[in-house]
Amino acid sequence: MPPPLCTYCQQFDVRKLFLDSQEQKPTLQSTNLTGLQFADQEWQAGLPTFYRHQKSLSDLQASAKNGCQLCSLIWELWSASPYANLAVDQAIDQAGKGQLFIGTSSSNISKGQSPSIIVTQRPENESPRTLCNLEIFASPNSKPRQECKWVGRPVSSNPSAADCQEIARAWYSECMENHTTCKATQVFRRPTRLINVGHGESFHDPILELDTTNQGTAPFAALSYCWGGQSDFILTKDLVGQLTTGIPLNKWPGTLRDAIIITRSLHIQYLWIDALCIFQDSKEDWFAEAARMRDVYSGAAITILASNSTSTGAGVLKERIKNVDLPTCEIPWGVEGLETVSVRSASLVLSNTAYDNPLQKRGWTLQEGLLSPRTLSFCNDQLVWECASLREDECGHKFLLDHKYDSKDLLHKSAPKSRNKALAQDFVFNLMYYEASAERKLSRFGLGPKYISSWMEQMEDSLGVNPYDRWGDIVSEFSRRSLTQDMDMLPALAGIARAFAAITKDVYVVGMWKMELINQLCWSKWSQAEFEYQGKGPDRFLLTKPKTYRAPSWSWAGFNGGVVRMSAVPTSGSTPLLSITTILKVVVEPNDTDEFGQVKHAYLDVKGTVLPLDNLKQNYWEHWKHREDYPEDARLDYPRVITSGVDTKEEDKPWYGLMDFVQNQLNTNIDVAFEFEQQHIPHPGQKFGALLLVLTEGVDSARQDDDIVGQANMMLVETTGNTPTEYRRIGIIAFQRPGFPMEQIDPEIKFKESKNIKLFSGKDRTEFEMRFPEYVLEYGAWMDVAKYRPKRTTIRLV
């Protein structure tokens, strides 16, 4: 019996829409696809006005009430949309501009995107309104799926269904047998211990095997999940006897039990679970096995991501509540109507379903997923597969990543496919590292490079992606996640760091890299999630400082909270350098033998320009009047000038402008103040300063214009009280070369000449402050650095 459809929906030929859309000629668009490298991507145009549907939303609503299934689906989705507005809807209908169209969206072919069906209103001379996005699906072997690659799959209401198991096995088999890129990751290095889940047609109770390192290279699965719940079901000296003899499957916590069932369904005999393969009551074993984490996950044939599970006992193979009552309808596939397809909302977007879950909020799981050559995610509403060659969900969406933190291209695709290629890559990277080291040594004598070193671009050319940009993306994502233990900050990232070191041949330095250390020392933390203020003026920070020493002040890992932005330094090799701090010595003492894990002590000896500052605490906001007494324009998010309090008659005082800029940043910039609150430790006679990390100025040869550009990146430091030359970091600031407004500052003034300019004084300065308060201090700081730069000095950063 054909589905109840109105006349408009009966005449809508979805088959012709999709087949015609497939025939659209692709166009090339230059898009940022691989880090800094631009690449041309193929886009396929859609057919948004393919079919004229109902004449208005009121007609659509009436048809839905009369029982048309497709109209009901469209109306239901639009009514639930946050953009639905009854007054606007009625106004468009009354103006006779409410015609509905059904068509397809454009799609990114380079990323493997499929177009969706879009229902729009397109009033004349106005922007179109998208009422909803739809997609069609049919059974795996149906004619529609054979005719069109964009027809999706049904999604089961339970991941334990036979269809789900079959899809997962098909993904795994396809990758193992046919993915050329993934074949380099088929050497399964066995960890110390594994759980034998059985094989064949009959399965025994799962057994923990204590030493599997010498038992060949049979594939094993690994589990990534959220701890919690049954905390006593872990490997200890008390439980090891039961685990090695076998515990019945029905006695296992839900998430671990389901992981065993999934492993068996993939026809894999062994499973690695951290809680049961690392002695949890042995500090020595934990440190030893944590150092092997990279080998475990990168050596696993597949990693099962329990994305829909909130604890050890919550389980994975449970009913998907969202999918039980998911609204759908059937429509004919073609005018003959011999076949039908189902229509559903296209809101099941892969990027959301894969990452909007409890697992992605946990710090440890980032490296577990990234290091794994293949992952199978059990999300709240569907399965998601990812390997170095394919990313696909249960719906049938195939979607390549934007080479961001969660892409496997660098850690897996970049692995050399032969010994000769590996040796050649090692030679090139070692040569680049030698050149960078030589540049640093010359800079000790004031003979630094004329441009920011271009080894990043060279690595990008070799690997197809900038590894240091990728590291910044990973650290940023990692910093968004939570850790139960403060001291896990560096160990939870150690596996990825070890993999990066193997690729780049660089030296790891407490969350950063030696070749890029000056750039990466310019990290900052976006503190919005950690800061709270009410009413007028700043009120308080929400701070949770580490209980014990975790990292030096100059490392982003040194204090809690905030989202890390790794560097604000212009990284173009075509920007002329005027000054750069020299790293003289790097000392990192690990807590144990793992150089990528916990740190006992670390310091840097650097040589650079340190500009002295007044006591930053003296005019800090905690000395303001009570916030209720402050006017509205003193709110923290409102641009204003809060200076050091130096009298304007003393403008000839060295670094007057810089001091004003720094104090203003400290009192008005949430990020700068957030770090200061975390890092500052007062002592009698304390001194403050600004270490000039990087200073660039000149014509950037990569730009199309001849404008002079420039930037100063400075680390705010304070003495520790131990020795006169020992400092800790308390913040980071950056400011641009003067160039705006044009009528006030000539953009052609070179840095060396700017020392002869007097920047706004008296009435002119007052008027300019009122018009551009956020600019005048920045320009004053730039001029000060140009006028008065002390000789380089050596200090120690701890």
N, C-alpha and C positions, 0 to 999 in steps of 0.2 A: 504494500500500500504506500503510495507516494506521500511524503511529508506534507502537512498543511501549509501552503505558501500562498501569499497574495499574487495577483497578476504580475506585479513588478518583479517579485522574487522568482516566479516561475520562468520569466523571460530572461533573467540574468544568467549568462553563459560563463560560469567561472572557469571552465576548461579553456575557452577561447582567450579569456583574460590572461591566464597564466602562460599559455603557449605563445600568445602575441608578445607578452612581456619578455619571454625568453629570447625573442628575436630582436629586441632593441639593441642597437649598436652601443658598445661601451665607449666611454670617454676616459681620458687620462687626467688626473688631478694630482698636482704635486702636494704631498702631505707628509707630515712628520711621522714616519713609520718606524724608523730604527734609531731611536735616541736623537742625536744631533743630526744624523744623516737624513736628508730628504729623499724620498723615493716617489716615483709616479705610481699611483694606484688606479685600478680600473673601477669605474663606477658605471652601473647600468641604470639608465633612466627608467622611471616608472611610467605608468599610464593612469594618472590620478583621475581623469575624467572619462574613463572607458565607458561607463554605463550611467545613464540618468535614472535615478531611483525615485523615491517619493518626492513630491513637490515641496513639502515642508515638514517640520518636526511634528506639527499637530497631525498631519496625515500619517506620519510614521507611528505616532502614539495610537491613533485610531486603528491602524492596521494591526498593531500589536494586541490591542484589546479584542480584535476580531479573531485572533488565534494564529496569525502568521508567525511561524517560528523564527525566521530570520529577522523580521522586523522587531519581534520581541527581544531577541538577543541584542540587536543594535540599541534599542531603546533602553534596555536594562543597563548596558554598559555606559551609555551616555548619561543616564540619570545618576549613576554612581560616581561620575567623574567630578573632580574638584572644580573643573572649568565650566560645568553646567550652570547656567544662570537663567531662571525663568523669564525675567524681564527682557534680557537680551534675546532669548529665543522668540518671545512674542513679537518684539520689535522687528526682527528679521523677517518673520513670517508675514506680519502685517504690511511690510514694505515690498512683499513679493519677491524677496531675495533668498528664500529658504530652500531652494532646490538642492537635493542630496545627490551626490555622485559616489559611485563605487569604482575603485580602481586599485592600482598597486603603487607602492612607494618605490623610491630609488633604492639601490642596494650596492654595497661595496663588494665587488667580485674578488678583489685581492684578498679580502679577509674571509671570503666564503659565505658572506651574508646572503640570506634569502629575503626577497621582498615580502612585505606583509600586505594584506588587503586593507585599504584605508577607506573609510566612509567620511566624506567631507561635505561641508557647505562652502561655496565659493562666491560670496556676494560680489557684484561688480564694483571695481575700484576699492575693494577692501581685502584684507588678508584672509586667506581661507581658514576655516575652522575644522580641525580634525575631531570628529565625534568619537571614533574608536578605531582600533587596529585589530584586525582579525587574521586568523590563519586557518588553513584547511589541513585535514589529516585523514588517513585511510589505513586499512590493515596492511601489513608489510608486503604481501605478495599481490596486492590488488592492481588493477589496470591503471588507476590514476597515479599510483607511485611509480609504475613502470614508465608512464608517459611523461611525467614531469618530476624533476628532481626537487622541486620546492614543496611537494606534498609531504607533510609531516607524518609522524607516527602517533598512535594513541598512547596515552599515559595511564598506567595502572593506578589503582587506588591503594595498592600495597606492594612494597618493593620485593616481597618474597614470592610474588606471582611468577609463574613459569615464563611469561613473556619478558619480565625484567631479567631473569637469570639468563635467558637466551641472548638478549641484547648485550649483556655484560660479557658473556663468553665470546660473542662475535667480535666485539671491540678488541678484546685481549688477543684472540687468535689472529685477527687481521693485522694487528700491530706486530706481533711476534713473527709472523710469516711474510708479510709484504711491505712493511715500512722500512725502506732502506736507511733513512735517517736514524731510526731507532735501533737498528741492529747493532750499533756500536755499544749499546747499553744492555747487551744480553749476556754479559759475563757476571754471574751471580756470586759475589764474594760473601761467603757465609760468615755470620756473626758468631760470637762465642757460644750462645745458647739459642735454641729454637724450640718451638712447640710442635710436636708431631701430631697432626690432626687426623692422620690416616689417609689411605688412598684405596682406590678400587671400588667395588660395589658395597663393601661392608666397612664400617668405620668403628674403630675402638675408641675408648675414652682418650681424650687428649693427654699427651705425655710430654713433660718438659725434658728435653735432652740437654745435659749440662755442658757437653763439649762437642760441637759440631764442626769445628774449624777444619778438621782433616777428613771430612766425609764428602768430598767431591763438590760439584757445582750445581746441584739440583736447585731449581728455582724455589724461592720462598716469597711469601707475602708479608707486608708489614702493616701495622694498624696505627692510625693517628686518631686520637679521640680526646675527649675532655675527662679528666680525672674527677673524682668525687663519688659519693655514695659509699660503696663497700670498700673502705680504705684498708681493711684487713686482708683482702684477697690480693696479696702482693708476695713477691719472692723474698722470703726471709729464711733464716736458719731453722725456724720452727715449722714453716710450711713446705720447705723444699722436699721433704720425704714424700708428702702426699702428691705433690706436683709431678715428681719423677715416677711414681707408680701409677698415676692416672686418677683424675677426679671426674665422676660422671658429668656429662655435659649439662644436665638440668640443674647442677649445683653451681654453675658458673654465673657470674653477674651478667645481666642482659646484653650489654654492649660487647663484652668479650665473647659470650656465647654466640651471638649473631655473627661476629667476625669469623669465628670458626666455621659456621655454616656457609658463609660467603666464600671463604677460602676453599672449602670442599667443592662448592658448586663451580668454581673456576678450574677444578681438577689440579689444584696445587696441594702438596702434602705438608708443607711447613709454614708456620706463621710466627712472626716476631712481634711481641708485645712488651713495651718497655717495663711495665710494672712487674712482669713475670720473667723477664730475661735479664734483669739487672738486680742484684741483691740490694734491696732498699734499706737494709740495716748495716750496710758496709760502706763507709765513706770511700775507702780505697777502691772498691769495685765500681762505685758510682763514678768516680773521677776517670777510671780507666775506660769504662764503657761509654761515658759521655764523649770522650775524645774520639771514639770510633763511630759516633753518630752519623757522620757523613758517609762512611763505608756501608753502614746498615741500610740507610734509605736509598742511597744511590745504587746499592747492590741488590735491592729487592726487585723482583720481577714486577711487582705491582704494590701500591700502597692503598689500602682501604681507608677512606676518609669518612669517619662517622660524623658527618656534618649535622645531622638531625638529632644527635644525642647530646644531652646536657650533662650526663654523668656516666660512671662505670655501669650502673645498673639500669639506665634508662632504656637501653636497647636501640637497635637500628632497624630491624625488620618489623615495623609497626605501621598501622594504617595511616595513610596520608589524608588527614581530615580535609585539607584544602581541595583535594581532588574528588572527594565523594560526591559533592553536589555542584561540580563545575558546570556552568551552563553551556550547553552545546545545542546544535541543531543540524539536521541533514538537508543537503541541497543536491540537485542532480549534477552529475559530471558530464556536461555536454547537453545539447538540445534533445538528443534521443532519450536521455533519462534512464539508460540501461544500467548505469553505475551511479552510485552516490558517494559523496564525500561529506565529512563532518566539519563543522565550523566551530571554532572556539576563540576566546580572547587571545590576543598575542602578547598578553602581559607576562607570560612565563618567559621572561627574557633571561637568557643564560647567565649574563654577568651578574644579575641579581640573585638568581636561585642558587648559584654556586658560592656566593660570598656573603649572603645575608643569613648567617646562621651562627650558633654558639661557637663552633670550632674555629671560625675565623676571627674570633676575639681573643684567642689564646696565643701567647707569644711563641711557645714551643712549636706549634703546628705550622708556622710559616716555613721553617726550614724542612720540616718533615714533608710538606707538599712540594717544595721547590727542588729538593734533592732527588726526589723520586722520579725515575724516568717515565713511570705511568701511574696515574691516580684514577681511582674509581670513587666518586663522591656520592654518598647517600644523603641527598638534600631533603628538605621538608616536602617537596612536591615532585621530585624526579631524580633520576640518575644523571651524573655528568662524568664524561670520560675526558681525560687529557693526557696526551703524550707529546713528544717533540714534533710530531707530524700532523696531529689531529686534535681538535677540541669539538666535542659533540655532546648534545644532551639527549635525553630519552625522547623528547618531542621530535627530534630529527634536525634540530638546528646545528649546522656546522659553522663554527666561528673561530677565526684565527685571532690571536691576541695582538695588542698594540705594543708588543715588546716592552711592557712595563715590568713591575716587580714580580708579577705572577707568571711570567712567560718562561718556558723551559729552553728557549733558544740558546742562551749563553751557556748554561751549565751542561747542556746535553748536545745541542747541535754543533757547538764550537769544538767539541772533542775531535782531534785529528784522527782521520780514518786509517792511517798507516804509520808505521814507525818512522819512515823517512820524513813524512809531513810533520810529525811531532818534533823530530829533531830540528827541522828547519824553523818551525815556529818558536821553539825554545831559543835558537840562536838569535833570531830577530828580536825577541823580547829581552833577552839578556843584553844585547847590544844597546837597545833603547834604555835599559836600566843603567848601563854603564855611562851613557851620555848624560843622563839626568844626574847621576852622582857627580860627574865631572863639573857640570854647571853649578851644583851646590857648593863644591869646593872652591871654585873661582869666586863665587859670590861672597866668600869670607873676606876677600881682599878688595871688595867693591867692584869686582869685575863680573857682575851678574849678567844673565842673558838680557838681550834687548827686547825680547818678546816672551810672553808666557809660553812655556815649553809645549810643543805640539805632539808629545808622545801619545796623548789621548786620541788625537785624530789618526795617528799611525796605527794604534791598536784597533780603532774602529774600522779602518780600512782592512785590517787583517781578519778581524773577527766578525765584521758585519754589524757590530753593535759596540757602543762605548761602555766598557766594563765599569768605569768609575761613575758614570751617570746611572747605570743600572744599580750599582751599590747604593747610591743615594736614594733611589726609589725603594729599594729593599729596606734600608734603615728607616725611612720615613714610614713605611707600612708597619714595620716591626714596632716602632715607637707608639703606634696607635693601640697596640694590643696589651693585654694584661698578663702579669706574671704573679704567681702566688708567692714566690720567694724573691726577695730583693737581689740576692746574689746570683740568680739565674740569668741576669741581664746579658752577660757576655757568653756563658755556656749555651744559651738558647739560640745563639747566632753563630756558634763556633763551627758547625758543620758547613754552613754556607761560606764562611770566611776561609775555611780550609780549601774548599773547592775553588774559590776566587784566587787564592794564592797559587794553586796548581796551574791555573790558566794564565795569570798575569806575571808570575814569577816575582811578585812584589812582596814586601815585608809588611806583615800585619802589625798595627800599632793601636791597640785598645779601641777597636771599632773603626779605625781609619787605616789608610795605606801610605807608606813612606814616600812613594813617588808623587803622591798628590797631597802630602800632609799640609803644606801651607794653604792650599785651596780649602781642604777639608777642615782646617782649624777655624774657618769662617762659618762653621755651622751655627744655626740658631734653632730655637724651639718655639713653635707656635703654641701659645699657652691658653687659648680660648677655653678649652675644656676643663682647665684646672683653675681658672680664675673666676671669682665671683665678686660683683659689686652691686650695690643697691642704691637707688635714688641718685643723689648728686655726689659726685666725687668718688674716688676709689675707697673701698671699705676694707677688704681683706683678701688675702690669698688662701686658697685651700692647698696646703703643702703637706707632703708626706716625705720627709727626707730619709735617705737610706739609713738603716740602723748601724751599719758598719761601713768601712771604706770599701768602695767597689771599683772606682776608677779615678784618675786624676781630674782636676778641675777643667783641664783643656779638652777632655773627651766628652762627647754627648752622653756617654753612659754613666757619667759621674753623679747625676742627680735625677730624681723621679719626675714624671709628668711631662706633658708637652709633646707635640709632634715635631720630629726633627726635619729641618731643611738643611741639607748637607753643606751647601756652599752658595755664597752670593757673589763670588768672584767671576768677572768676565773670563771665560775659558778660551776665547778665540786666540789662536796663535798669531793673529795679525794685529793685536792690540799692543802698542809699545809700552814697555815697563820702565818706570822711573825709579822704583824702589821695591825691594822684596826682602823679607826677613830670611835670614840664613839659619837652617837647622844645623847646629854644631854637633849635637849628641842626642841620641834617643836611648833611654834606658827603661826597660819594662821587665819587672820581676814577677813571673807568674806564681800563683798559689801552689801549683804542682808542676808536673812536667809538660802540661799542655799549654803551648804558647798562645792558643786561641781562646783559652778559658778564663777563669777568674784571675784577677790581678792582685798581688800583694802590695806593690809599690811601682810607681812610674814617674819619670820626669823628663823634661826637655831642656837642653841648654840651647838658647837661641841668641843670635846677634842681630840687632835691629834698632830702629829709632823708637825710643820711648819718650813720649811727650808728657811731662808732669801735669797732673790735674789737682784742683783743690779737693778738699774733703767732700766726697760725694754724699755722705750722710747728712751734711750740715743743712742742705736745702732739699732733702728727700721728702716725699709727700707725707710721711708719718709725722712731720713737724707742722703740717698745715693745720688750719682751724678745723673744727669738727665739720664733717661733710654736710650736715644740715645747714650750716651757716654759709655754704659756698653757693655762688650763683649758678644758674643753669649751664652757662657756657664753660664751667669748670669740670663738667663730666669727663670721664676718662676717654670717651670715644669722640670727643669734640676737639678739633685742631686748635691749639693755642700755644702761647709762648710762656714757658716758665723757666726763667734763666737762673744763672748762678748767683745773682744778686750783686754782681760786680758793677760799680757805678759806670755809666756810659762815658764819663770823663776819663776813664782809665783804658780807653780803647787801644792805647799803644802798649798795654801790658801783653806780653807774649801769651798766645793761645787763649786770649779773651773769647774769641769767637768759637773756638773748639770747646772750651769749657761750657759756654752757654748751650751749644748744640748737645753735648753729652748730658748735661743736667736736664735739658728739655726731653731728650730721649728717655732718660731714666724716669721722669715724672709723667710722661704721656704715652710712651710706647709700652703696651702690655707685655710684649715679648721680652724687651730689655729689662723691665722691672721684675718680671717673673724669674729670670735667671739671677738677678742681683739678690732677690730675697732668698734664693736657694743657696747661693755660693758665698755671700759676704760673711766673713767672720772678723769682727773688730778686734783691735789690740791697741794699746797706748802708742801714740806716735805713728800711727799707720799712715802710709803714703799711697796715693793712687796715681795711675798713669794710663796712657793709651799707647799700646804697641802697634806701630804701623806695619801690618802684615804684608799688604800688597797695595801698590800705588801705580795706576796706569794713566797715561795721557798721550794723546796724539791722534793722528788720522788713521782710522782702522782701514787697512787696505782691502778688507773683505766687503766693505760697505760701498754703495753706489755713489755716495756724496763725499764731499771733502770736509765735512764738519769734524771739528776736534772733539773727541770724547775722552772721558776719564772717570776714574772711580777710586776712592780710598776705602780700604777695609781695615778696621782697627779693632784690636782686642782690648777691652777694658780690664785692667789688672790692679791688684792691691798687694801690698807686702804681707807676708805671713807672720812676721815677727821673729822668725828663726834666724835669718841672716838678711843684711840689707839688700841683697840682690835676688832673694827668693820671693817669687810672686805666685799668686793664684789668679786664674781667670774669673771674672765676675760679670762678663757680658761681651757683646759684639755689636759694633755699629758700622754702618757704611753710608757714604754720601757721594753724590755725583759732582762732576766738574760743572762750574757755572755755565749756564747757557740759556736760562729763562728767568725773567722775561727779557726779551730781546732789547727793549728800549733801555734797560738798566745795565746789562752786562754784554759786552761784545763777545760773541762765541769764538772769535778768532784769536782771543788773547791766550797765549801759551802759558803753561804752568809757571815756567821760570820768570815770565814777565809779570805775573799776577802779584808778585810781592811789592810792585810799585803802585798798586791800586789801593785806594782807601775805600772800603766798602761801606757806603751809606753811613752818615753820621748825623747827629742832631735831629732836626725836623724831618729830613729826608728818610732817615732810618725809621723814625716813629711812624710816618705815613706808610712806609713799605711794610712794616710789621703788621699794621692793621689790615692791609690788603692781602699780603702773602706771608702769614706768620710761619708756615711750615717750610718756606723756601729761604727766607733771609738767614736763618741760623745755619742751614746747610751750606750756603754760600760763604758765610763767615767762617765756618770750620774749614772749608777748602782753602780759603785765602790764608788762614793761619798756618796751615800745614805747608803752604807754599812759602810763606815768609820766614817762619822760624822752625827749622828742623835741626834738633841737636845731633851731635855725632852719634853714630851707631855704638851701642853698648851691649855687653853680654849679660843676660839674666837667666835665671833658672825658673821654669814653670813647673809647678807641682799640682 
